[in-house]
């Protein structure tokens, strides 16, 4: 069961494979960086240069397979995704600009889509209420799409920051705890008892 998310894949790969697994050990079975388009009829087999041109519609993504997929761990991962990038800057993360850096979540079924929609709505409410002030603007730009064909990036792009620890990363933690709708906060839950579901 898989999840596909994007905001610049080198940093996303590092935060998901390393930092998410500090909270949820052995939760990731595999993860690969590559490209995906919301358009099922997009150019086939795009290369990195074509994706960076901004005309193909492809975005950089991290394709994740969870070790023990279920609704709760999927929701935790979506929430964690929003903790280390800025989903309010359209087609930009830090110094990286272009449509390939859009904030995207690709879902593979209705359950995933509904969970992602719920998290996005909750996050927007928290921003509007002033519970999160670490983003550049007050409006989320994250898009949801059905998952399409995934194209794996070349080997030199895989685990880039693990192989180049001093390499550029456009991500950092915006918050450590997920704000609740009231005045309190909640840590990202480690409960994995919810029923299984496919993830994005």
C-alpha positions as a Markdown table, in Angstrom:
| # | Residue | x | y | z |
|---|---|---|---|---|
| 1 | Unk | 0.0 | 0.0 | 0.0 |
| 2 | Unk | 1.5 | 3.2 | -1.1 |
| 3 | Unk | 1.5 | 7.0 | -0.6 |
| 4 | Unk | 2.8 | 9.6 | -3.0 |
| 5 | Unk | 3.5 | 13.1 | -1.9 |
| 6 | Unk | 5.5 | 16.1 | -3.2 |
| 7 | Unk | 7.2 | 19.3 | -2.2 |
| 8 | Unk | 10.7 | 18.7 | -3.6 |
| 9 | Unk | 11.8 | 15.1 | -3.2 |
| 10 | Unk | 15.3 | 15.2 | -1.7 |
| 11 | Unk | 14.1 | 16.9 | 1.5 |
| 12 | Unk | 10.8 | 15.0 | 1.6 |
| 13 | Unk | 12.7 | 11.7 | 1.3 |
| 14 | Unk | 14.9 | 12.7 | 4.3 |
| 15 | Unk | 12.1 | 13.8 | 6.5 |
| 16 | Unk | 9.9 | 10.8 | 5.8 |
| 17 | Unk | 12.6 | 8.0 | 5.8 |
| 18 | Unk | 14.6 | 9.4 | 8.8 |
| 19 | Unk | 12.5 | 11.8 | 10.9 |
| 20 | Unk | 9.0 | 10.1 | 10.5 |
| 21 | Unk | 10.6 | 6.8 | 11.5 |
| 22 | Unk | 12.0 | 8.3 | 14.6 |
| 23 | Unk | 8.3 | 8.7 | 15.7 |
| 24 | Unk | 7.1 | 5.5 | 14.1 |
| 25 | Unk | 10.0 | 3.0 | 13.9 |
| 26 | Unk | 10.0 | 0.6 | 11.0 |
| 27 | Unk | 6.9 | 2.2 | 9.6 |
| 28 | Unk | 8.4 | 2.6 | 6.1 |
| 29 | Unk | 8.9 | -0.5 | 4.0 |
| 30 | Unk | 10.4 | 1.4 | 1.0 |
| 31 | Unk | 10.5 | 4.9 | -0.5 |
| 32 | Unk | 11.7 | 6.1 | -3.9 |
| 33 | Unk | 11.9 | 9.6 | -5.4 |
| 34 | Unk | 10.6 | 10.3 | -8.9 |
| 35 | Unk | 7.9 | 12.0 | -10.9 |
| 36 | Unk | 4.1 | 11.9 | -11.2 |
| 37 | Unk | 1.5 | 14.0 | -13.0 |
| 38 | Unk | -2.1 | 14.6 | -12.1 |
| 39 | Unk | -2.9 | 14.2 | -15.8 |
| 40 | Unk | -3.1 | 10.5 | -16.8 |
| 41 | Unk | -2.3 | 11.4 | -20.4 |
| 42 | Unk | 0.8 | 13.3 | -19.6 |
| 43 | Unk | 4.1 | 12.8 | -21.4 |
| 44 | Unk | 5.5 | 9.3 | -20.9 |
| 45 | Unk | 8.9 | 8.6 | -19.3 |
| 46 | Unk | 9.8 | 12.2 | -18.5 |
| 47 | Unk | 13.4 | 13.0 | -17.6 |
| 48 | Unk | 14.6 | 15.4 | -14.9 |
| 49 | Unk | 15.2 | 18.2 | -17.4 |
| 50 | Unk | 11.8 | 17.9 | -18.9 |
| 51 | Unk | 10.1 | 18.0 | -15.4 |
| 52 | Unk | 12.1 | 21.1 | -14.4 |
| 53 | Unk | 11.0 | 22.9 | -17.6 |
| 54 | Unk | 7.6 | 23.4 | -16.0 |
| 55 | Unk | 5.7 | 22.4 | -19.2 |
| 56 | Unk | 5.1 | 18.7 | -18.6 |
| 57 | Unk | 2.8 | 19.0 | -15.6 |
| 58 | Unk | 4.9 | 16.6 | -13.6 |
| 59 | Unk | 5.9 | 17.2 | -10.0 |
| 60 | Unk | 8.7 | 15.7 | -7.9 |
| 61 | Unk | 7.3 | 13.0 | -5.6 |
| 62 | Unk | 8.2 | 10.5 | -2.9 |
| 63 | Unk | 6.6 | 7.2 | -3.5 |
| 64 | Unk | 6.3 | 5.4 | -0.1 |
| 65 | Unk | 5.3 | 1.9 | 0.7 |
| 66 | Unk | 4.2 | 1.5 | 4.4 |
| 67 | Unk | 5.3 | -1.6 | 6.3 |
| 68 | Unk | 2.0 | -1.9 | 8.2 |
| 69 | Unk | -0.5 | 0.3 | 6.3 |
| 70 | Unk | -3.7 | 1.4 | 8.0 |
| 71 | Unk | -5.9 | 4.5 | 8.3 |
| 72 | Unk | -4.2 | 5.8 | 11.4 |
| 73 | Unk | -0.6 | 5.6 | 10.3 |
| 74 | Unk | -1.7 | 7.1 | 6.9 |
| 75 | Unk | -3.3 | 10.1 | 8.7 |
| 76 | Unk | -0.2 | 10.5 | 10.9 |
| 77 | Unk | 2.0 | 10.5 | 7.8 |
| 78 | Unk | -0.2 | 13.2 | 6.1 |
| 79 | Unk | -0.1 | 15.3 | 9.2 |
| 80 | Unk | 3.7 | 14.9 | 9.4 |
| 81 | Unk | 4.0 | 15.9 | 5.8 |
| 82 | Unk | 2.6 | 19.3 | 6.6 |
| 83 | Unk | 4.9 | 19.8 | 9.6 |
| 84 | Unk | 8.1 | 20.1 | 7.6 |
| 85 | Unk | 7.1 | 22.0 | 4.4 |
| 86 | Unk | 5.2 | 25.2 | 3.7 |
| 87 | Unk | 1.9 | 24.3 | 1.9 |
| 88 | Unk | 1.0 | 27.9 | 1.5 |
| 89 | Unk | 3.6 | 28.9 | -1.1 |
| 90 | Unk | 2.4 | 28.1 | -4.5 |
| 91 | Unk | 4.9 | 26.2 | -6.6 |
| 92 | Unk | 7.7 | 27.1 | -4.3 |
| 93 | Unk | 9.7 | 25.6 | -1.3 |
| 94 | Unk | 12.4 | 27.9 | 0.1 |
| 95 | Unk | 14.7 | 28.9 | -2.8 |
| 96 | Unk | 13.3 | 26.2 | -5.1 |
| 97 | Unk | 10.7 | 27.6 | -7.5 |
| 98 | Unk | 8.7 | 25.9 | -10.2 |
| 99 | Unk | 5.6 | 23.8 | -10.8 |
| 100 | Unk | 7.6 | 20.7 | -9.9 |
| 101 | Unk | 7.7 | 21.9 | -6.3 |
| 102 | Unk | 4.0 | 22.2 | -5.9 |
| 103 | Unk | 2.5 | 20.8 | -2.7 |
| 104 | Unk | 0.7 | 17.7 | -3.8 |
| 105 | Unk | -0.8 | 14.5 | -2.4 |
| 106 | Unk | -1.8 | 11.7 | -4.8 |
| 107 | Unk | -4.3 | 9.2 | -3.5 |
| 108 | Unk | -5.1 | 5.7 | -4.7 |
| 109 | Unk | -8.7 | 5.3 | -3.3 |
| 110 | Unk | -11.6 | 7.1 | -1.7 |
| 111 | Unk | -10.5 | 6.4 | 1.9 |
| 112 | Unk | -7.2 | 8.0 | 1.3 |
| 113 | Unk | -8.8 | 11.0 | -0.4 |
| 114 | Unk | -11.3 | 11.5 | 2.5 |
| 115 | Unk | -8.5 | 11.4 | 5.1 |
| 116 | Unk | -6.3 | 13.8 | 3.2 |
| 117 | Unk | -9.3 | 16.2 | 2.7 |
| 118 | Unk | -10.1 | 16.0 | 6.4 |
| 119 | Unk | -6.5 | 16.8 | 7.4 |
| 120 | Unk | -6.2 | 19.7 | 4.9 |
| 121 | Unk | -9.5 | 21.2 | 6.2 |
| 122 | Unk | -8.4 | 20.8 | 9.8 |
| 123 | Unk | -5.0 | 22.4 | 9.0 |
| 124 | Unk | -6.7 | 25.4 | 7.2 |
| 125 | Unk | -8.9 | 25.9 | 10.2 |
| 126 | Unk | -5.9 | 26.0 | 12.5 |
| 127 | Unk | -4.1 | 28.5 | 10.2 |
| 128 | Unk | -7.2 | 30.7 | 10.1 |
| 129 | Unk | -7.5 | 30.6 | 13.8 |
| 130 | Unk | -3.9 | 31.6 | 14.3 |
| 131 | Unk | -2.8 | 28.3 | 15.8 |
| 132 | Unk | -0.1 | 27.9 | 13.2 |
| 133 | Unk | 1.9 | 31.0 | 12.3 |
| 134 | Unk | 5.0 | 29.4 | 10.8 |
| 135 | Unk | 3.8 | 29.4 | 7.2 |
| 136 | Unk | 4.4 | 32.2 | 4.7 |
| 137 | Unk | 0.7 | 32.9 | 4.0 |
| 138 | Unk | -2.7 | 32.0 | 5.4 |
| 139 | Unk | -4.1 | 29.9 | 2.5 |
| 140 | Unk | -3.2 | 26.3 | 1.7 |
| 141 | Unk | -2.2 | 25.6 | -1.9 |
| 142 | Unk | -1.9 | 21.8 | -1.5 |
| 143 | Unk | -3.6 | 19.9 | -4.2 |
| 144 | Unk | -5.1 | 16.4 | -4.2 |
| 145 | Unk | -5.2 | 14.1 | -7.2 |
| 146 | Unk | -5.7 | 10.5 | -8.1 |
| 147 | Unk | -2.4 | 8.7 | -8.4 |
| 148 | Unk | -1.1 | 8.0 | -11.9 |
| 149 | Unk | 2.0 | 6.4 | -13.4 |
| 150 | Unk | 5.1 | 6.8 | -11.2 |
| 151 | Unk | 8.4 | 7.3 | -12.9 |
| 152 | Unk | 11.4 | 6.6 | -10.7 |
| 153 | Unk | 14.2 | 9.1 | -10.8 |
| 154 | Unk | 17.8 | 8.1 | -11.6 |
| 155 | Unk | 20.0 | 6.5 | -9.0 |
| 156 | Unk | 21.9 | 9.7 | -8.2 |
| 157 | Unk | 18.7 | 11.3 | -7.0 |
| 158 | Unk | 17.8 | 8.4 | -4.6 |
| 159 | Unk | 18.8 | 9.0 | -0.9 |
| 160 | Unk | 20.6 | 12.2 | -2.0 |
| 161 | Unk | 20.8 | 13.8 | 1.4 |
| 162 | Unk | 21.8 | 10.5 | 3.0 |
| 163 | Unk | 24.7 | 10.4 | 0.6 |
| 164 | Unk | 25.3 | 14.2 | 0.8 |
| 165 | Unk | 24.6 | 15.2 | 4.4 |
| 166 | Unk | 25.6 | 18.8 | 3.7 |
| 167 | Unk | 23.5 | 19.1 | 0.5 |
| 168 | Unk | 20.8 | 21.7 | 0.2 |
| 169 | Unk | 17.5 | 20.9 | 1.8 |
| 170 | Unk | 14.5 | 23.3 | 1.5 |
| 171 | Unk | 12.6 | 21.8 | 4.4 |
| 172 | Unk | 12.6 | 22.3 | 8.2 |
| 173 | Unk | 10.1 | 21.7 | 11.0 |
| 174 | Unk | 7.4 | 24.3 | 11.1 |
| 175 | Unk | 5.8 | 22.7 | 14.2 |
| 176 | Unk | 6.3 | 19.5 | 16.2 |
| 177 | Unk | 2.8 | 18.9 | 17.4 |
| 178 | Unk | -0.4 | 18.8 | 15.5 |
| 179 | Unk | -2.8 | 21.6 | 16.7 |
| 180 | Unk | -6.2 | 20.5 | 17.7 |
| 181 | Unk | -9.4 | 22.4 | 17.1 |
| 182 | Unk | -9.5 | 23.6 | 20.7 |
| 183 | Unk | -6.8 | 25.4 | 22.7 |
| 184 | Unk | -4.8 | 22.2 | 23.3 |
| 185 | Unk | -2.4 | 20.3 | 21.0 |
| 186 | Unk | -1.9 | 16.7 | 20.3 |
| 187 | Unk | 1.2 | 14.7 | 19.6 |
| 188 | Unk | 1.1 | 12.6 | 16.4 |
| 189 | Unk | -0.5 | 9.4 | 17.6 |
| 190 | Unk | 1.4 | 6.1 | 17.3 |
| 191 | Unk | -1.9 | 4.1 | 17.4 |
| 192 | Unk | -2.0 | 1.6 | 14.5 |
| 193 | Unk | -5.2 | -0.2 | 15.5 |
| 194 | Unk | -7.4 | 1.3 | 12.9 |
| 195 | Unk | -8.6 | -0.8 | 10.0 |
| 196 | Unk | -6.3 | -1.2 | 7.0 |
| 197 | Unk | -6.7 | 0.9 | 3.9 |
| 198 | Unk | -4.7 | 1.8 | 0.8 |
| 199 | Unk | -2.6 | 4.9 | 1.1 |
| 200 | Unk | -1.7 | 7.5 | -1.4 |
